Amino acid sequence: MMAQHIEISPLLDQTPPNEATKDESPARPRLLKPSPTAAASFFAFAVASHQVIQEGGKADYIIEIRTADQTNESANQVFDEGSSTIFKVNVGLSESNPDAYTPKLISIGPYHNQNPRLRSMEKYKLRYRQRFLQRKAWRDVEYYFSEMEKLKDEALKCYDDIRDLDSNIVSKFLDLLLLDGCFVVEYIREFYEGVPEGEDKIINAAWMESLVDRDLLLLENQLPFFILAKLHEMTKDPTDAPFIQMVKYNFGSSLPKVTPKFINATDDDAEEIKHLLQVVHMCCCPSEMNTGLTRNSRKKKGSSKKSCNWNPLRIGKSKKKFKTKDGDLWHDRMRSATELDEAGIRFSNVGKIYRKLNKNNKEDAISLFDIKFNKGLLEIPCFEVINSTETILRNLIAYEQHSSDVHPKYFTDYIIFMDHLINSGKDVNLLRLNGIIRNRIGDDEEVAIMFNKLGEGVIPSTDFFYKVECRKVIEHCEKPWNENMASLRHNYLNSPWAKISTAAAIILLLLTVAQTVLAFISTLK
């Protein structure tokens, strides 16, 4: 609520209005002194300072109405989307599965810091911070605290709803930056380099490592990347790898499919990285675009708000339609995998799924998004579905939906494409048998439900990444021959018994024709 203030300041030699001489004609209409109730009602509409001067004989009254000076400043902060990079996920995305955006074991940053269920990890954070401080033992904790204080204001701007913090919260925020930052840096170093000589792993349980990896990739559970890079820079050895390289190797196995060529790239611009989730986002992108995503953010920081896909006024309008070249809507005409199979389209997997990255696969440039259609063959890169797949995909989509400088929006468009391709477990089964989906969660129907729910609340990008391939698929399916063959397969060849019945009918028809021909020939003789 905006602070409001009223001052009633009498001028010198004033008398109450009712004592003014009768022969004096007021130059302005008389205004009565407002009652507290009337004033309160009036203040609700006040925007700037306003004076009303009442002149009557010996009395002049000044009623001054003031509102908070920061009105315009606050409004500008609310709409200053360029500085915010770590968001609370909007309800349109989160309502279908809010748990996918909530940490299960550890909180990083301010959004979930007060969650009592996550307090048990505080002791692990302290141990990781102790190991961090031991790397440069001649520096005390105050040195790192002072370095974090220099970055405090910039770090605060990265979060989209904690602008107005009092001094106590700011002080805690600095402690949080250092404690959580030390944990993230040391945890990633531990995976990449191993534990320091003479020490043991702080987190030994595999289930804990799995949950920590999951929680570190949630959009609401991030620290600004420049904080992590600064902490790494202050304590690294000359032979240490760049921190961004450590991040890519640590989280590559969490993804359905990565682009090895990019993970092994060394020309990353770390200054343009927003947070860990963006690094993971880049690990999946096509090789010719992966560096462009980070470099484009510099060019588009001053871009118009119109470029931002997420708009609270559009929540729920997720089924935006895209037109093909001839003006028709492909959205209503795109078919599922089984329907495409009936139309004669063949499926093929491309690329490989790597559990470990090494010199034998480092040049592989096939990404998750390299879907191509040519001459009746739909090529889709193979990918793996595990228990954490839905969570990581949801948060990558949320990152794209909230970020106005990410173009193209690969994950958003990919999920929309796959949502059309997969309608049931039969579609998943078809893709799995063709080597496209590696199902690690069991039932094909579960995978279908996952993809269908991933598309809920998603606003498609204005320039759909797969519109050319969709157009080619639709044009292929709508050719008369392919439509007739699709109808035949759907109505007469959709099961083994139907195939047998159809074959028997065809054989019977041929025998009947042959018998008729033979009978006709015999009559000629």
Backbone torsions as a table, in degrees:
resi	resn	phi	psi	omega
1	MET	NA	137.6	-178.3
2	MET	-74.8	137.6	177.5
3	ALA	-72.7	139.7	-178.5
4	GLN	-132.7	149.7	-174.2
5	HIS	-143.4	140.7	177.4
6	ILE	-127.3	136.1	174.0
7	GLU	-125.6	132.2	173.3
8	ILE	-114.2	104.0	-171.8
9	SER	-110.3	106.5	177.8
10	PRO	-72.6	141.5	175.3
11	LEU	-80.9	170.0	179.7
12	LEU	-65.0	148.5	177.2
13	ASP	56.6	37.9	-178.9
14	GLN	-91.1	154.2	171.8
15	THR	-130.9	158.4	179.7
16	PRO	-58.9	154.2	-176.6
17	PRO	-59.3	-32.9	-176.0
18	ASN	-75.9	-3.1	177.6
19	GLU	-103.4	11.5	178.4
20	ALA	-69.2	147.7	-179.0
21	THR	-66.9	147.8	-173.7
22	LYS	-70.1	-29.0	-175.1
23	ASP	-84.3	1.8	179.2
24	GLU	-89.9	130.5	178.3
25	SER	-101.7	115.9	-178.5
26	PRO	-64.2	136.8	-179.3
27	ALA	-74.6	-24.2	-178.0
28	ARG	-129.0	158.3	177.2
29	PRO	-58.6	140.9	179.9
30	ARG	-71.6	140.1	176.0
31	LEU	-118.1	127.7	179.0
32	LEU	-77.7	149.0	176.4
33	LYS	-64.7	123.0	-173.4
34	PRO	-70.3	144.1	173.8
35	SER	-75.7	162.3	178.6
36	PRO	-56.6	-37.9	-179.5
37	THR	-66.9	-45.7	179.2
38	ALA	-63.8	-40.3	179.6
39	ALA	-61.7	-41.9	-179.1
40	ALA	-62.3	-40.1	178.6
41	SER	-65.9	-37.3	-177.8
42	PHE	-71.7	-36.8	-176.4
43	PHE	-63.5	-28.2	-178.3
44	ALA	-61.3	-23.0	-178.6
45	PHE	-102.6	-1.0	-177.3
46	ALA	-76.0	138.3	178.0
47	VAL	-118.2	-37.6	-179.0
48	ALA	-136.1	173.2	-179.7
49	SER	-62.6	139.3	-177.0
50	HIS	-141.6	134.8	179.5
51	GLN	-113.3	137.3	170.0
52	VAL	-123.4	120.7	-177.8
53	ILE	-106.5	122.3	178.4
54	GLN	-103.4	118.4	-179.9
55	GLU	-110.9	120.2	179.0
56	GLY	-156.2	99.8	180.0
57	GLY	63.8	-120.9	-176.3
58	LYS	-89.9	-0.2	-172.3
59	ALA	-113.1	130.2	171.1
60	ASP	-130.9	127.8	178.2
61	TYR	-117.8	142.6	176.0
62	ILE	-117.7	120.0	174.9
63	ILE	-107.6	116.2	-176.4
64	GLU	-114.1	124.8	-179.7
65	ILE	-111.8	125.3	-177.9
66	ARG	-126.3	142.2	173.3
67	THR	-117.2	175.0	-176.3
68	ALA	-61.7	137.6	-178.3
69	ASP	-67.5	-22.7	-173.9
70	GLN	-88.0	14.4	-177.5
71	THR	-55.3	-55.4	-179.0
72	ASN	-65.8	-38.5	-178.7
73	GLU	-63.1	-42.9	179.6
74	SER	-63.5	-42.1	179.3
75	ALA	-61.8	-41.1	179.3
76	ASN	-64.7	-37.1	179.9
77	GLN	-66.0	-39.4	-178.8
78	VAL	-60.0	-40.1	-175.2
79	PHE	-99.1	10.1	178.1
80	ASP	-84.4	75.8	-174.7
81	GLU	-73.3	-17.6	-175.5
82	GLY	-66.4	-30.0	-175.6
83	SER	-88.2	-25.2	-177.8
84	SER	-80.3	130.5	179.1
85	THR	-129.5	-13.9	-179.5
86	ILE	-119.8	112.0	-167.4
87	PHE	-113.7	156.9	162.9
88	LYS	-83.7	130.1	-174.9
89	VAL	-67.1	132.2	-177.5
90	ASN	-68.4	156.0	-173.3
91	VAL	-64.8	-28.7	179.2
92	GLY	-60.3	-33.7	178.2
93	LEU	-87.5	-39.8	-168.9
94	SER	-81.5	-21.6	-171.6
95	GLU	-65.9	-25.7	-179.7
96	SER	-77.5	-23.7	177.5
97	ASN	-161.6	76.4	-176.8
98	PRO	-63.2	-27.1	-178.8
99	ASP	-64.5	-24.5	-178.3
100	ALA	-69.0	-13.8	-178.9
101	TYR	-112.2	5.3	-175.3
102	THR	-114.0	130.6	178.7
103	PRO	-63.9	145.5	179.4
104	LYS	-101.2	-23.7	-174.2
105	LEU	-127.8	-40.5	-172.7
106	ILE	-138.4	139.9	175.6
107	SER	-99.2	136.6	175.5
108	ILE	-127.1	126.2	-177.0
109	GLY	86.3	-176.0	-169.8
110	PRO	-84.8	-22.1	-169.8
111	TYR	-62.6	-40.3	-176.4
112	HIS	-116.0	18.4	-175.3
113	ASN	-64.1	-29.1	-177.0
114	GLN	-93.2	7.1	179.4
115	ASN	-72.1	114.8	-176.2
116	PRO	-64.5	-24.1	-179.3
117	ARG	-69.1	-15.6	-175.8
118	LEU	-104.1	4.5	-175.8
119	ARG	-67.2	-25.2	-175.4
120	SER	-63.1	-19.7	-178.6
121	MET	-86.6	-4.6	-178.6
122	GLU	-61.3	-37.3	-179.5
123	LYS	-66.3	-31.9	176.5
124	TYR	-71.2	-37.1	176.2
125	LYS	-60.2	-42.5	-179.4
126	LEU	-63.9	-38.2	179.8
127	ARG	-68.8	-39.6	176.6
128	TYR	-67.2	-36.6	177.1
129	ARG	-65.2	-38.8	178.2
130	GLN	-61.5	-43.0	177.7
131	ARG	-64.2	-38.8	177.4
132	PHE	-59.6	-46.8	-177.6
133	LEU	-66.9	-26.9	-179.1
134	GLN	-73.6	-15.0	-179.5
135	ARG	-66.5	-36.8	175.6
136	LYS	-127.1	79.2	-168.6
137	ALA	-64.5	-22.2	-178.6
138	TRP	-75.9	-8.6	176.6
139	ARG	-101.9	134.6	177.8
140	ASP	-92.3	174.1	-176.0
141	VAL	-64.6	-26.9	-179.6
142	GLU	-64.6	-31.7	178.2
143	TYR	-62.1	-48.1	-179.3
144	TYR	-68.3	-34.8	177.7
145	PHE	-62.7	-42.5	179.8
146	SER	-66.2	-35.1	177.6
147	GLU	-67.5	-38.2	177.1
148	MET	-67.6	-33.9	-179.5
149	GLU	-63.9	-32.6	177.7
150	LYS	-65.2	-26.9	-177.2
151	LEU	-101.6	2.1	-173.4
152	LYS	-56.9	-52.8	-174.9
153	ASP	-61.8	-42.2	179.2
154	GLU	-65.4	-37.7	179.3
155	ALA	-67.4	-39.8	179.8
156	LEU	-61.2	-35.7	-178.6
157	LYS	-66.8	-17.9	-178.5
158	CYS	-73.8	-19.7	-178.5
159	TYR	-98.7	141.0	-167.9
160	ASP	-91.9	0.2	-179.8
161	ASP	-147.7	28.5	176.5
162	ILE	-129.0	47.2	-177.1
163	ARG	-71.2	-42.6	-169.7
164	ASP	-102.3	82.6	-179.9
165	LEU	-106.2	138.3	174.9
166	ASP	-78.6	175.5	-172.6
167	SER	-63.1	-35.2	-179.7
168	ASN	-66.0	-41.7	-180.0
169	ILE	-69.3	-37.4	177.4
170	VAL	-62.1	-42.5	178.2
171	SER	-61.3	-41.8	177.4
172	LYS	-67.4	-33.9	179.1
173	PHE	-62.8	-38.4	177.7
174	LEU	-65.5	-42.9	176.2
175	ASP	-60.4	-40.6	-179.7
176	LEU	-64.3	-42.5	178.3
177	LEU	-57.6	-44.7	-177.0
178	LEU	-72.2	-46.6	-177.3
179	LEU	-65.1	-51.8	-179.0
180	ASP	-68.8	-37.0	179.2
181	GLY	-64.2	-43.1	177.7
182	CYS	-61.9	-40.4	179.3
183	PHE	-61.0	-50.1	-175.9
184	VAL	-62.4	-46.2	-177.7
185	VAL	-63.2	-47.6	-177.8
186	GLU	-70.0	-35.6	179.1
187	TYR	-63.7	-42.9	179.7
188	ILE	-70.8	-38.4	175.8
189	ARG	-61.2	-40.1	-178.5
190	GLU	-60.9	-39.6	178.9
191	PHE	-70.0	-40.9	-172.6
192	TYR	-80.4	-42.9	-173.4
193	GLU	-102.6	-17.2	-170.8
194	GLY	87.6	171.8	-177.6
195	VAL	-76.3	150.5	176.2
196	PRO	-58.4	153.1	-177.5
197	GLU	-59.6	133.9	178.9
198	GLY	84.8	2.6	179.7
199	GLU	-120.3	163.3	178.0
200	ASP	-107.8	163.4	174.5
201	LYS	-64.6	138.5	179.7
202	ILE	-77.7	-41.3	175.0
203	ILE	-107.2	111.0	-175.2
204	ASN	-100.6	-31.8	-173.9
205	ALA	-71.3	132.3	-179.4
206	ALA	-63.2	-36.9	-179.0
207	TRP	-65.9	-33.6	178.0
208	MET	-69.6	-43.0	178.2
209	GLU	-59.7	-41.6	-180.0
210	SER	-62.4	-43.1	-179.4
211	LEU	-71.8	-36.6	177.3
212	VAL	-64.1	-45.1	177.1
213	ASP	-57.4	-42.1	178.5
214	ARG	-62.1	-49.2	-174.8
215	ASP	-67.1	-30.2	-179.0
216	LEU	-72.2	-11.1	-179.7
217	LEU	-108.8	17.2	175.2
218	LEU	-86.7	138.2	-177.7
219	LEU	-60.0	-38.1	-177.7
220	GLU	-81.5	-0.4	-173.0
221	ASN	-120.8	44.8	-173.5
222	GLN	-117.3	154.5	165.9
223	LEU	-112.1	149.6	175.3
224	PRO	-55.5	138.1	-175.6
225	PHE	-65.0	-30.8	-179.1
226	PHE	-66.7	-25.2	174.6
227	ILE	-67.5	-47.6	-180.0
228	LEU	-65.1	-42.2	179.8
229	ALA	-63.8	-38.4	178.8
230	LYS	-65.5	-44.6	178.7
231	LEU	-62.4	-41.0	177.7
232	HIS	-65.3	-42.9	-178.0
233	GLU	-62.0	-37.5	-176.3
234	MET	-73.3	-18.1	-174.1
235	THR	-126.6	5.5	-176.3
236	LYS	-79.9	158.6	171.5
237	ASP	-91.8	158.8	-178.5
238	PRO	-57.5	-27.4	-177.0
239	THR	-91.9	-1.4	-177.9
240	ASP	-68.4	147.0	176.6
241	ALA	-72.2	157.2	173.7
242	PRO	-58.2	146.1	-176.2
243	PHE	-62.5	-36.9	-179.7
244	ILE	-63.2	-32.5	177.3
245	GLN	-67.0	-39.7	176.8
246	MET	-61.5	-41.8	-179.0
247	VAL	-62.1	-45.0	-176.8
248	LYS	-63.1	-40.9	-179.9
249	TYR	-73.2	-30.4	-178.4
250	ASN	-70.2	-39.9	-171.4
251	PHE	-106.7	1.6	-179.2
252	GLY	-59.0	-36.9	-177.8
253	SER	-73.4	-10.1	179.6
254	SER	-80.3	-12.1	-171.9
255	LEU	-94.6	152.6	176.4
256	PRO	-60.0	-35.7	177.0
257	LYS	-163.8	136.8	178.6
258	VAL	-112.8	166.6	174.5
259	THR	-103.7	98.2	-173.4
260	PRO	-55.2	-35.6	-177.5
261	LYS	-60.8	-35.9	179.5
262	PHE	-77.0	-36.8	179.8
263	ILE	-60.7	-33.1	179.7
264	ASN	-87.4	-2.2	179.3
265	ALA	-68.2	149.1	-177.4
266	THR	-123.0	10.6	-176.2
267	ASP	-104.6	26.9	-178.4
268	ASP	-69.3	143.6	175.6
269	ASP	-96.4	91.7	-174.0
270	ALA	-63.2	-25.3	-179.0
271	GLU	-66.3	-22.1	-178.6
272	GLU	-94.3	-2.5	-179.5
273	ILE	-79.2	135.7	-177.4
274	LYS	-89.4	-44.2	-175.7
275	HIS	-166.4	177.5	-177.1
276	LEU	-59.9	-38.7	-177.0
277	LEU	-62.2	-34.3	178.4
278	GLN	-67.6	-37.3	177.6
279	VAL	-60.2	-44.3	178.7
280	VAL	-64.7	-39.2	177.0
281	HIS	-57.3	-42.8	-178.4
282	MET	-70.3	-25.9	-178.7
283	CYS	-67.2	-18.4	-178.5
284	CYS	-98.9	-14.8	-169.0
285	CYS	-74.2	156.7	176.6
286	PRO	-53.8	143.9	-172.0
287	SER	-60.2	-33.3	-178.6
288	GLU	-77.3	-9.7	-176.1
289	MET	-113.9	-12.7	-168.3
290	ASN	-63.3	-39.9	177.5
291	THR	-75.7	-28.4	-179.8
292	GLY	-63.1	-29.7	-178.7
293	LEU	-62.5	-41.3	-178.9
294	THR	-77.6	-36.4	-177.6
295	ARG	-74.9	-30.0	177.1
296	ASN	-65.3	-28.5	-177.8
297	SER	-63.6	-31.8	178.3
298	ARG	-68.1	-39.5	-177.9
299	LYS	-71.6	-28.7	-170.4
300	LYS	-104.0	10.1	-179.5
301	LYS	-61.8	-30.9	179.9
302	GLY	-99.2	17.5	-177.0
303	SER	-70.8	163.3	-178.5
304	SER	-67.6	153.1	177.2
305	LYS	-65.0	-16.2	179.6
306	LYS	-64.9	-21.1	-179.1
307	SER	-77.2	-11.4	-177.9
308	CYS	-80.7	126.1	-178.3
309	ASN	-72.4	-38.1	-174.2
310	TRP	-79.6	129.8	178.0
311	ASN	-142.2	121.4	-176.9
312	PRO	-59.9	-21.7	179.8
313	LEU	-78.5	-10.2	-176.6
314	ARG	-110.8	10.6	-178.8
315	ILE	-58.9	131.8	178.8
316	GLY	94.8	-18.9	179.0
317	LYS	-88.3	64.0	-171.2
318	SER	-88.0	-10.9	-175.3
319	LYS	-100.9	55.5	177.2
320	LYS	-69.4	140.7	-174.6
321	LYS	-102.2	141.5	179.7
322	PHE	-114.8	140.2	-175.8
323	LYS	-96.5	142.1	173.1
324	THR	-81.8	-178.4	-172.1
325	LYS	-60.8	-35.6	-177.5
326	ASP	-85.9	7.0	175.5
327	GLY	93.9	-10.4	179.0
328	ASP	-77.7	160.2	-178.9
329	LEU	-89.7	120.8	176.6
330	TRP	-77.2	-23.8	-174.8
331	HIS	-55.1	-46.0	-177.4
332	ASP	-79.0	-13.0	-172.7
333	ARG	-110.2	-7.2	178.4
334	MET	-71.4	132.8	-171.8
335	ARG	-104.7	162.6	178.4
336	SER	-77.5	172.5	-177.0
337	ALA	-62.1	-42.7	-179.8
338	THR	-67.1	-36.0	177.5
339	GLU	-68.5	-37.6	176.5
340	LEU	-66.8	-37.1	177.5
341	ASP	-62.8	-40.6	177.4
342	GLU	-65.2	-29.2	179.2
343	ALA	-82.2	4.7	176.1
344	GLY	91.8	6.9	178.6
345	ILE	-80.1	132.2	178.4
346	ARG	-97.6	151.9	-179.3
347	PHE	-115.6	142.8	178.2
348	SER	-144.6	140.7	176.1
349	ASN	-91.3	148.6	175.7
350	VAL	-129.7	154.0	179.3
351	GLY	78.0	-177.9	-179.7
352	LYS	-136.1	161.3	175.1
353	ILE	-103.1	125.8	-176.4
354	TYR	-111.3	128.3	172.5
355	ARG	-84.5	-32.9	178.9
356	LYS	-129.8	143.7	179.1
357	LEU	-101.0	130.3	-179.0
358	ASN	-148.2	-174.6	-174.9
359	LYS	-65.2	-20.4	-178.2
360	ASN	-78.1	-19.6	-178.0
361	ASN	-125.2	6.3	-172.7
362	LYS	-67.0	-17.8	179.8
363	GLU	-96.2	0.4	179.1
364	ASP	-66.3	119.7	-175.4
365	ALA	-110.1	9.7	180.0
366	ILE	-78.1	124.9	-178.0
367	SER	-103.9	172.8	177.8
368	LEU	-61.5	-23.9	-169.9
369	PHE	-100.5	5.5	-177.1
370	ASP	-82.5	66.0	178.6
371	ILE	-91.6	126.2	-177.7
372	LYS	-133.1	147.5	174.9
373	PHE	-128.1	128.8	-179.0
374	ASN	-155.2	123.6	174.6
375	LYS	53.2	47.6	175.3
376	GLY	81.3	4.3	-179.9
377	LEU	-114.8	121.0	177.3
378	LEU	-101.8	112.3	-179.5
379	GLU	-97.6	125.4	-179.6
380	ILE	-129.7	126.9	177.4
381	PRO	-59.0	138.0	179.1
382	CYS	-70.4	149.1	178.5
383	PHE	-149.9	162.3	-175.1
384	GLU	-112.5	137.1	176.9
385	VAL	-110.3	116.0	176.9
386	ILE	-122.6	-177.2	-174.5
387	ASN	-61.4	-31.9	-176.5
388	SER	-91.3	-0.1	-175.1
389	THR	-61.0	-45.2	-178.0
390	GLU	-61.1	-42.7	-178.3
391	THR	-63.2	-47.6	-177.1
392	ILE	-67.2	-39.0	178.6
393	LEU	-66.1	-41.5	179.6
394	ARG	-61.0	-42.7	-177.5
395	ASN	-74.0	-32.5	174.2
396	LEU	-67.2	-38.9	175.8
397	ILE	-65.6	-43.4	179.3
398	ALA	-61.1	-39.3	176.9
399	TYR	-60.0	-44.7	178.8
400	GLU	-66.2	-42.3	-176.5
401	GLN	-64.2	-33.3	-177.1
402	HIS	-92.0	-10.6	-174.3
403	SER	-104.1	120.0	-178.0
404	SER	-81.2	-10.7	-175.8
405	ASP	-106.9	12.4	178.8
406	VAL	-102.0	112.5	-179.4
407	HIS	-145.3	136.7	-11.5
408	PRO	-67.4	165.1	178.2
409	LYS	-94.9	82.1	-170.1
410	TYR	-61.1	-50.1	-175.5
411	PHE	-67.3	-39.0	177.3
412	THR	-58.2	-50.6	-177.8
413	ASP	-69.9	-34.8	178.6
414	TYR	-63.2	-45.3	-178.9
415	ILE	-66.5	-38.4	177.5
416	ILE	-63.6	-41.7	177.7
417	PHE	-62.4	-47.7	-178.5
418	MET	-68.5	-30.3	177.4
419	ASP	-63.5	-37.5	176.1
420	HIS	-73.1	-34.9	-176.7
421	LEU	-73.1	-31.2	-176.1
422	ILE	-113.6	113.2	176.3
423	ASN	-114.3	-20.5	-176.7
424	SER	-154.3	176.0	177.4
425	GLY	-62.4	-26.6	177.6
426	LYS	-63.5	-37.9	178.2
427	ASP	-66.8	-42.3	177.9
428	VAL	-62.9	-42.3	179.6
429	ASN	-60.2	-42.5	178.8
430	LEU	-62.5	-45.9	179.6
431	LEU	-67.2	-35.9	179.3
432	ARG	-67.0	-42.4	179.2
433	LEU	-66.0	-24.1	177.0
434	ASN	-91.5	8.4	174.8
435	GLY	77.6	15.0	-178.0
436	ILE	-86.9	-43.0	179.0
437	ILE	-107.8	129.5	170.4
438	ARG	-104.9	104.5	-172.9
439	ASN	-88.7	113.1	179.4
440	ARG	-107.6	5.5	-178.2
441	ILE	-110.1	2.8	173.1
442	GLY	107.4	-104.6	-171.0
443	ASP	-70.3	134.6	176.8
444	ASP	-63.1	-32.7	-180.0
445	GLU	-63.5	-34.9	178.0
446	GLU	-63.8	-39.9	178.2
447	VAL	-64.7	-41.0	178.8
448	ALA	-62.9	-44.3	179.0
449	ILE	-62.3	-40.2	179.7
450	MET	-59.4	-48.6	-178.7
451	PHE	-66.6	-37.2	179.4
452	ASN	-66.3	-36.8	179.4
453	LYS	-76.5	-28.6	179.4
454	LEU	-62.0	-27.5	-178.7
455	GLY	-83.2	-6.1	-177.5
456	GLU	-72.9	130.9	177.9
457	GLY	78.9	2.0	-177.5
458	VAL	-86.9	129.9	176.0
459	ILE	-92.6	114.2	-179.1
460	PRO	-60.8	150.0	178.2
461	SER	-71.0	156.5	-176.2
462	THR	-69.8	-22.1	178.7
463	ASP	-124.1	85.6	-172.5
464	PHE	-58.8	128.6	-172.1
465	PHE	-66.5	-28.7	-174.7
466	TYR	-107.2	20.2	-175.2
467	LYS	-64.9	-34.9	179.8
468	VAL	-67.2	-45.6	-179.8
469	GLU	-65.8	-39.4	178.0
470	CYS	-62.1	-41.4	179.4
471	ARG	-61.5	-43.1	-179.4
472	LYS	-66.1	-38.4	178.3
473	VAL	-63.9	-46.0	-178.9
474	ILE	-63.0	-44.9	-179.7
475	GLU	-62.3	-36.7	177.8
476	HIS	-65.6	-45.5	-176.9
477	CYS	-66.6	-28.9	-174.1
478	GLU	-91.9	3.9	171.3
479	LYS	-67.7	137.2	-174.4
480	PRO	-51.7	-45.9	-178.7
481	TRP	-61.3	-44.8	-179.0
482	ASN	-67.3	-35.8	177.2
483	GLU	-64.8	-42.4	179.4
484	ASN	-65.9	-41.2	178.6
485	MET	-66.1	-37.3	177.8
486	ALA	-64.0	-41.8	178.0
487	SER	-63.7	-41.5	178.7
488	LEU	-62.3	-47.9	-179.3
489	ARG	-63.7	-40.0	-176.5
490	HIS	-70.2	-39.9	-173.4
491	ASN	-91.0	-28.6	-172.6
492	TYR	-123.6	-12.6	-176.2
493	LEU	-128.6	28.9	-174.3
494	ASN	-90.7	1.2	177.1
495	SER	-154.4	161.1	179.4
496	PRO	-57.9	-42.1	-179.8
497	TRP	-67.3	-37.6	177.6
498	ALA	-64.5	-38.8	178.3
499	LYS	-64.2	-42.6	179.5
500	ILE	-63.8	-43.3	-179.9
501	SER	-63.6	-42.7	179.6
502	THR	-64.7	-42.9	178.9
503	ALA	-62.7	-41.5	179.2
504	ALA	-63.6	-40.2	179.5
505	ALA	-64.7	-40.0	179.4
506	ILE	-65.4	-43.4	179.1
507	ILE	-62.2	-43.6	178.7
508	LEU	-61.8	-39.6	178.5
509	LEU	-64.2	-43.1	179.8
510	LEU	-64.2	-41.7	178.9
511	LEU	-63.9	-39.2	178.5
512	THR	-63.8	-43.2	178.3
513	VAL	-63.0	-43.6	-179.6
514	ALA	-63.0	-42.2	179.2
515	GLN	-62.8	-39.7	179.5
516	THR	-65.3	-42.0	179.9
517	VAL	-64.0	-44.9	-179.8
518	LEU	-63.5	-39.7	178.7
519	ALA	-64.7	-37.9	179.1
520	PHE	-66.8	-41.5	179.9
521	ILE	-64.3	-40.3	-178.6
522	SER	-65.0	-31.4	178.4
523	THR	-70.6	-28.9	179.1
524	LEU	-70.6	-29.1	-179.6
525	LYS	-77.0	NA	NA
